[in-house]
Amino acid sequence: MTVASASGNDTAENRPVPEGHVRLTIDGIEVDAPKGELVIRTAERLGIVVPRFCDHPLLDPAGACRQCLVEIEVNGKPMPKPAASCTMAVADGMVVRTQQTSAVADKAQQGVMELLLINHPLDCPICDKGGECPLQNQALKHGRADSRFVDKKRTFAKPVSISSQILLDRERCVLCQRCTRFSKQIAGDPFIELLERGALQQIGTGEQQPFQSYFSGNTIQICPVGALTSAAYRFRSRPFDLVSTPGVCEHCSAGCSQRTDWRRGKVMRRLAGDDPEVNEEWNCDKGRFAFRYATAADRFTRPLVRDRDSGRLRETSWTEALRVAADGLLSARDSGGVGVLPGGRLTREDAYAYGKFARVALRTNDVDHRARPHSTEELDFLGAAVVGTGPDAGVTYAGIESAPTVLCVAFEPEEESPIVFLRLRKAARNEGTRIHHLGQWGSPGVEKTTEIADAGSPIHSGELLRCLPGEEAAVLSELPEEVERELREPGSVLLLGERCAQIPGLYSAAMRVAERTGASPAWIPRRAGERGAVEAGTLPTLLPNGRPVSDSVVRADVERQWGMDEGGIPGLPGKELEGILAATESGELSGLLVGGVDPDDLPDPEQAGRALRAADFVVSLELRPSGVTERADVVLPVAPTVEKSGTFLNWEGRAREFEITIEGTGALPDCRVLDTLAVEMDVDLFTQTPAAVAGELARLGPNPGARPKPPDVPAARPGSPGEGRALLATWRHLLDNGSLQAEEPNLAGTARPPVARISAGTARRLGLAADQAVRVSTAHGELTLESEVVEMPDDVVWLPGNSGSARPNRVLGAGHGSVVDIAAGPVSPSRTAPSGADEVAGAENPAGAADREGTVSALAHAHRANGNGPEHGGVNGSGPAGAGRADTDGGGA
Amino acid sequence: MSEANAHEVEGRAATNPLTPVLTRRWLSPESWSLRTYEELEGYTALRTALAAHPDQLTELVKAAGLRGRGGAGFPSGVKWGFMPKDRSKPHYLVINADEGEPGTCKDVPLMMADPHSLIEGCVIAAYAMRANHCMIYVRGEALHCIRRLHHAVREAYSAGYLGENILDSGFDLDVVVHAGAGAYICGEETALLDSLEGKRGQPRLKPPFPAQAGLYSCPTTVNNVETIASVPYVVNGGADWFRSMGREKSPGPKIFSLSGHVERPGQYEAPLGTTLRELLELAGGMKDGIPLKFWTPGGSSTPLFTADHLDVPLDFEGATEAGSMLGTTALMIFNETVSVPWAVMKWTQFYEHESCGKCTPCREGCFWMAQVLERMVEGRGTEEDIDTLLDVCDNVLGRSFCALGDGAVSPITSGIKYFREEFRALCESNRGQDTTEASESALAGVAR
């Protein structure tokens, strides 16, 4: 931006206007602004702040509040009335007079402010927004000292729950429509809308239709008054009593910048940080609201060792715990060896400590952070195409926005990486990006990225390429010609989700598509620590910074830098997670060192349980009780994200560093605990602090050797599942049983209800009535869920991965692409009209009333456990399996 | 009412400055039927129009100087000319028949008495603007009128005046009659478009203007009923004939809707520029001879006039020069029995009820001003209230999102301008008096 005083030197007169710019004058200051820029922004760049409420730089202009009125002259002619600077684009020769130089603008602004206040309650002293309220601040700056309004204010009942989390105070609302516009334009969840008119106009929801959105918390943050508050934070604290610390979200791999507000050692709330490169100004509700796991009552504060006599864990000193752990690990190492399972939620620094601990202290490559279904093909893909990439060369958020075409492969953006989802919507809505999906059914996330509601008719922005679960690789190998052609346009992107690992040949097929079309592949794992861990060296094939363990030269270099003897690191790749567990179960491995891992997340939870029981010695670094600590011989408490520093690498490979938010709790990061444990084992890791680790990682430098080759696994095509059977499709909801969502009942209330989805054809074949549940079973167990018919291939059933009782991994021992038995279940009580219930149930279930009673009550029970009942409090951690722990992947956060 | 008085119109046509053009058929038997319409030159203009080039029609309307009859008076031909010539997107013609302005009662009688003139106008205008879809957005409360329109549209379809290949011209047009849901704001053209799209009716940000992105983001022209119904006459009569009526900048005939304290309220079609004095003469003078006190030239959104304005020429320029607006030529005429603050209060209550709520000044301003006026009329006002009212009006006028807010302050500012003493008297009565005597105060300023 160039600024020159109009009255100042005359060389400014001769200065050419840059290409694509116009020259205008604001309050006597000459300024060049890009064409199309709104006057309010140009003014702001000059330091002239025009007051506003409805204006938001990331939302379409509305011009509704009229607070930003200024006087404008175009072509030497004054406009007949003050104009809203938030809707007026700059023009050449325009003369703008804001409240600073125009009495008319100043009076107009004071007038609007007075009007806004006549119906606004004077409850600032008890309002959550008081102290950080744009209305309060601007009223003090641009308002009248006294009100002339002596009549009756409009009143409403308040607050109104528009979801289990969001509360609406209609009296405080200034009807700026930021919340409704956000929900419509950004999130694509238009579940709040203006109702009524005139002074009775208000924000509201449809009947029986709560504000169900994964992004609802953003409306609180952009509300310029205290009209929208969260049940979690309402009346909890005053903004001026809080300390604000910048942070990074620990939930998914989006890498959102956040602001954590805390006091007296306790986090009170989290807000979206402003980071245009990553999350812009948004957060998902999980990132915003799910943080109380760190202060759960059952959090470990002291080390625990298993008492030999009672078999129970008892609290002990760090000295004893570390000695017991070191002795146990040393003897396990020297008998059969120890496998290391760090889990996918660590910072890069903590992950590095696990990887180094495995190689240096345990002398093994048996380390794998992938606490989820995984494959060797994925391992090869990560080594060949992911490690070492970063935002400078790889796919980024900005890259998505500018891409002509994006193909989401086995990736459910809204559920798995909500900020990527928002960016996909923005790309489709503003840039005309085509968004295609390869999946089974038109989930809300698919719909909202392929059909964008806008002014006029919706924009059709892409297609869902429907396929059977497991068939993705085959379909990707033979893409429709048009999609293939679109992917050839430079800048196109392939987004690969972690579900790819469950589909043999899919990573290979994706690499071939990338090769063929030039589209850039990007891997978007679900968990925040996965991308960093790939870099930090917690895979059985990779040392830090993508150095292949099987490359002797590279290995020797690492050994030298780590001060090890030559040959200290085994030259063969280690076992993957499933292999480690199998080896432990068979007694080949003697011990396990486990970080944040929930056995129920693993590909085979039963095998994990057997392995934990079979191991001679198990050390768990944990935050809260889990399926691992139940079996562990030593439990060492570690710090949650908010009590440590470190770096998450987001899916782009972008380093997201953060400092300690809550100091002085005494909690130690994993890297520090491992460092001390190593010392007990007479090994130096030099990972005392995350900063020390970061330094060492930088000194190690990038992989000097060759990149491993990409995988080449043939694409498979699933066979027909057979009579009474179906192929299982499954992925997780954003809000589910995950242990990092513990202690957040209000958040849990906004989760999507778990239902089984089938096609109309499948429903017909099963003889399923509209209100009838579906029973899915395997040799392991069975699940009964309410059904919903959607457009999807026949003989497929979709289940949520970890919602309520729907935990196919745990209950059915089945994953995406597995064959399951499927049958019509009982008639659902909640969906059936009372009068028709008997008739329908009787028709479908001639077995008799008693039988029906039983199934109905069981269903009702399941329904409650799913956390759908508004009265239901702590959903997470209520059952034995849900009693997960934090800082771990627990229950599949 | 309208038909009875149209009779008056007919009877006096020979001796008075009436120009029955649009109202010409109103008294014929079953004037709304296709048969009557065809007997009286109906659909003859359409044949002429379809033989012409679309752009010739736009030029003709421009040359005739036809101006929008919905209130703003924008030259219709110029508006049509904003429509793109290419057909890359569908074009729409939307008829604003959401007649809701207090006092305005011209479009509903027109559609009741002569719906085919509107339909013929629609076909010609749609042809000129290369639109194959036309929507008539009718005020939902006017159910009888909606039924009559539906009937007329059906008749026109079966006679081949609508549908595919109209009169073998190769031109197709579908007309949809759409009932509004009872919101004054939906008379604002962009709110009307949102409402037509099935959305909440609130005005849109302009630009883009409807000619660029209107209904379903496609090129759209929104015209008033009376404007479009005038088009067949312009086509048949020609620009010069049309310009033989009215004044240079405001040519043509206009339906003046007289209501209130006159002997014979109703529709009087006269050239633009006719004065109230002339119109009153046609309407038999003030009712019972009680003198005129104040009147609106074009509905409640146009500032009041008084007896001093009897000779103001009622055309777009004349009304503006005299400090008001022509609006919809809905002349509400009040005699000396009416309290100005009371009438202003009633109008303000209307605007408070109808403000759509989108923008702050109109939403909150109307809410506030209505309360102040109610308080004043109850005798609990103060002189400060008068200044506050004027200042709030100043903060609403020209500060609102659309013209609704501007209209809302018109009765207040003009009422205080001409009748400040009446408002002050209400405050006087408040001084040291029992303020519970509301009934007395409500009559302040009323001649007894």
Interface residues (C-beta under 8 A of the other chain):
Chain A: P61 A62 G63 A64 C65 R66 Q67 L69 P80 K81 P82 T87 K107 A108 G111 V112 E114 L115 L116 I118 N119 R148 F149 D151 K152 R154 V174 L175 E193 L194 E196 R197 G198 A199 L200 Q201 A455 G456 S457
Chain B: A183 I185 E197 R200 Q202 R204 L205 A213 Y216 S217 C218 E352 H353 E354 S355 C356 G357 K358 C359 T360 P361 R363 E364 G365 C366 F367 W368 Q371 V372 R375 E384 T388 D391 V392 D394 N395 V396 L397 G398 R399 S400 F401
